């Protein structure tokens, strides 16, 4: 009967109201009070403070180990070392080492920061509490601070229960730890941050609590949270290099039926700039492509289609008119010709299949990972970017709006040259005048345009032939394009030699 007491009380109250109403008693004030009480109870500010379940911090974790994370050897080593302090207490006490309280993982989205935190918890068998920075921010005063206290109280209790400590992981910590004073009209953010600082300061050496934060906006964090004694180490979790990408590919393709034409090493090279999340999506999309075609193995073509989809989006059904398709084909072949001229072997594919916002594109595969660029390498990128527009002008007599993004990219490269002190201006201050900066960028682009026009003019017949092929077949792979390009270039070089020999003979006479 106890389980139905609410229903019984409600029924009795309604019956009493009906009885009083029929007896001539004015029950409307009572009804209004009940309605007002209902709304106040359900919608009053700070109701969560009155013992409601906040739900911050989930103590479950997938069985993820450091071996399941490709690349990121430095972050893994830093985390293991911090956790080893908690595992080997005797040795740390002998050496007088203070266990680390917090580690901040900083890096682009999709690089594996959350996975690293979960692997850290499994490394020691610790309890894992996961919360997002946005979970601590509320409009009601005191709610965020209470949630911070709750998750740390929960971490201490779990650490005592399992005797192996606990890991508190706060994702998107920039929401919680943004620089104080930015929200002058609302101090709830600052109160929440202050509470986090107090809790991290209060972590004792015997409590075995490690706080791991993750952010891709370390530049906006409050300096107080970054000092040693709170977040003792700031670890950069960057995009993987070629070896890291290969490791990630091997992890995600493990157990999947790959065809013999799939070269993971080549695929890792082509995936330059991909995060771990991108690579996982690439492998998954390739498997979906194989399933769509009723194949029992994942082929190279499946990976190629998946790579283009991850980079640009799904294929579009629309097909441009033939005149427009011709212009797009000439534009893309222009990019490809310049790319092979300045960086032989860089073209992976040329296509006029619309994807996302692009009507066509040239997929380039860098020969090696680059982190520093010379002036000549930046100029080459400008040449490749403007090659499509000038190809249109040479073959068709005019440019189109399709070159807008190309010129924007060329302008960004030109700006890098100027600000890096690699232009004729030499070393410049950051406060360089906008007019002077724009003039120098345009000068660089125009000079490269003169050079590119001369080269594209030489390859005009080749551009027309490949463009016609693209109109009919929509796509040409890098090896086929390169084979035709080398043959045509060899003919041009031979013609130039014959011309030079003839001119020398005339001069000798």
Secondary structure, DSSP 8 states (H G I E B T S, - for coil): -GGGHHHHHHHHHHHHHHHHHHTT---HHHHHHHHHHHHHHHH-TTGGGTT------B-------GGGS-S-HHHHHHHHHHHHHHH-HHHHHHHT-----EEEEE--TTSSHHHHHHHHHHHHT-EEEEEEGGGG--SSTTHHHHHHHHHHHHHHHHHHHHSS-EEEEEESTTTTSB-TTS-TT-THHHHHHHHHHHHHHT--TTS-EEEEEEES-GGGB-HHHHSTTTS-EEEE-----HHHHHHHHHHHHTTS-B-TT--HHHHHHHTTT--HHHHHHHHHHHHHHHHHTT-SSB-HHHHHHHHHHHHH-SB-S----HHHHHHHHHHHHHHHHHHHHHSTT-EEEEE---BTTBS-EEEE--SS--S---HHHHHHHHHHHHHHHHHHHHHHSS--GGGHHHHHHHHHHHHHHHHTT-STT-S--TT--HHHHHHHHHHHHHHHHHHHHHHHHHTHHHHHHHHHHHHHHSEEEHHHHHHHHHHHHHHHHHHHHHHHHHHHHHHH-
